[in-house]
Amino acid sequence: MRKIYRLLTALLFVLLAGCASHKISDYANEKPKFDMKQYFNGRVIAHGIVTDRSGKVTRRMIVDMNCTWNGDVGTLDEDFTYSDGKKEKRVWTIRKNGDRYVGTAADVVGEARGEAVGNALNWAYVLALNVDGKTYNIDFDDWMWQIDDKVMINRAVFSKFGFTLGEVLITFTKQ
């Protein structure tokens, strides 16, 4: 009976540890220091994939971005081209306040809010996603890690009612 108790305790510990998530403060000592105003300034090209919850790639994309700033207000003008030929446009307006950012776009419900620490940015938002003529509000937990002055990697997990639906993985290259 004691062995079963230990086994169950160990299993519970493993399950609870698996629920723990990383925090933005985990990246405080990482370099280079991420600054959205510096990185997303000028032309940036991104290549990415969308996966379903099983990890299967469902879409591939290229994003051509033109990024400009006027003081602490930035415009990220994104042109998406998907592997199936579909094209989309998203124009972000970003307000920088120290290491915190607030963003809006036409298909973002409310505001995206985030914080940069070290080489990382984490922000969360709700995207109004149109699927076959119906709109779904999907939660995004979006993480970006700057690798060097040219390359950044982005991983966004999207969910509904707390259930993960899939991920978006993107590599940005500053031109």
C-alpha positions in Angstrom: 0.0 0.0 0.0 2.9 2.3 0.8 4.3 1.8 -2.7 1.0 2.7 -4.3 0.8 5.9 -2.2 4.3 6.9 -3.2 3.6 6.1 -6.9 0.4 8.2 -6.8 2.2 11.1 -5.0 4.9 11.0 -7.7 2.4 10.9 -10.4 0.5 13.9 -8.9 3.8 15.8 -8.6 4.6 15.2 -12.3 1.1 16.2 -13.4 1.2 19.4 -11.4 4.7 20.3 -12.6 3.5 19.8 -16.2 0.8 22.5 -15.5 3.5 25.1 -14.6 4.2 27.6 -17.2 7.1 29.8 -17.9 7.0 33.5 -16.9 8.3 36.6 -18.7 10.7 37.1 -15.8 12.4 33.9 -16.8 14.1 35.8 -19.6 15.3 38.8 -17.6 19.0 38.1 -18.2 18.7 37.0 -21.9 20.2 39.2 -24.6 19.7 41.0 -26.9 17.2 43.1 -25.0 13.9 43.1 -27.0 12.5 46.5 -27.9 9.6 46.3 -30.3 10.2 49.8 -31.5 13.8 48.9 -32.6 13.1 45.4 -34.0 9.9 46.2 -35.8 11.2 49.2 -37.7 11.5 49.0 -41.5 10.8 45.9 -43.5 10.5 42.5 -41.8 9.7 39.2 -43.6 8.2 36.3 -41.7 7.8 32.6 -42.5 5.4 30.5 -40.5 3.1 27.6 -40.0 -0.2 27.0 -38.3 -0.7 23.6 -36.6 -3.8 22.0 -35.1 -3.8 20.7 -31.6 -2.2 17.4 -32.7 0.7 19.3 -34.2 -0.3 18.7 -37.8 0.6 21.6 -40.1 -2.6 23.0 -41.5 -1.3 26.2 -43.2 1.9 27.8 -44.3 2.5 31.5 -44.7 4.8 34.3 -45.6 4.2 37.7 -44.1 5.6 40.9 -45.6 5.7 43.6 -43.0 6.3 47.4 -43.2 6.9 48.8 -39.8 7.0 52.5 -38.9 7.0 54.5 -35.7 6.0 58.1 -34.8 7.3 58.6 -31.3 6.0 55.7 -29.2 3.2 54.8 -31.6 4.0 52.2 -34.2 2.2 50.8 -37.2 2.9 47.2 -38.2 1.4 46.8 -41.7 1.3 43.0 -42.4 0.5 41.3 -45.7 -0.1 37.6 -45.4 0.2 35.1 -48.3 -0.9 31.6 -47.4 0.2 28.4 -49.3 -3.3 27.9 -50.5 -3.2 31.4 -52.2 -5.4 33.2 -49.7 -4.2 36.7 -48.8 -4.9 38.7 -45.7 -4.0 42.0 -44.3 -3.6 43.1 -40.6 -2.5 46.5 -39.5 -1.4 46.8 -35.9 -1.2 50.1 -34.0 1.2 49.6 -31.1 1.7 52.0 -28.2 5.0 51.6 -26.3 5.2 52.5 -22.6 8.6 51.5 -21.3 8.7 47.7 -21.6 4.9 47.4 -21.9 3.0 47.4 -25.1 -0.7 47.8 -26.1 -1.8 46.9 -29.6 -5.0 47.1 -31.6 -6.0 45.8 -35.1 -9.3 45.6 -36.9 -9.7 41.8 -36.1 -8.4 42.0 -32.5 -11.2 42.2 -29.9 -10.3 45.0 -27.5 -6.5 45.4 -27.0 -3.5 43.2 -27.0 -1.4 43.7 -23.9 2.1 42.6 -23.4 5.4 43.1 -21.7 9.0 42.7 -22.8 11.7 41.4 -20.4 15.2 40.5 -21.6 15.0 39.0 -25.1 11.3 38.1 -24.8 7.9 39.6 -25.4 4.7 38.0 -24.1 1.4 39.4 -25.0 -2.2 38.2 -25.0 -5.2 39.1 -27.1 -8.4 37.8 -28.6 -8.5 37.5 -32.4 -11.9 37.5 -34.2 -11.2 34.6 -36.6 -13.5 34.2 -39.6 -14.0 30.5 -40.5 -16.4 29.7 -43.3 -18.4 32.9 -42.9 -18.7 32.5 -39.1 -16.6 34.6 -36.6 -15.0 33.0 -33.6 -13.2 34.9 -30.8 -10.0 32.9 -30.2 -7.6 33.6 -27.3 -3.9 34.0 -28.2 -0.9 33.6 -25.8 1.8 35.0 -27.9 5.6 34.7 -27.1 8.4 36.2 -29.1 12.2 35.7 -28.5 14.7 37.8 -30.2 17.7 35.7 -31.3 19.9 38.5 -32.6 19.5 41.9 -34.3 18.0 40.2 -37.4 16.1 37.1 -36.3 13.2 36.6 -33.9 11.1 33.4 -33.3 7.4 33.6 -32.4 5.2 30.9 -30.8 1.5 31.7 -30.3 -0.8 29.1 -28.7 -4.4 29.7 -29.5 -7.4 28.4 -27.5 -11.1 28.6 -26.8 -12.6 28.1 -23.4 -9.2 27.1 -22.1 -8.8 24.3 -24.6 -5.8 24.5 -26.9 -6.7 24.5 -30.6 -3.3 24.8 -32.1 -0.2 26.9 -32.5 1.4 29.5 -34.8 5.1 29.3 -35.3 6.8 32.1 -37.1 10.4 33.2 -37.8 10.9 36.9 -38.4 13.9 38.3 -40.4 14.6 42.0 -40.3 15.6 43.2 -43.7 
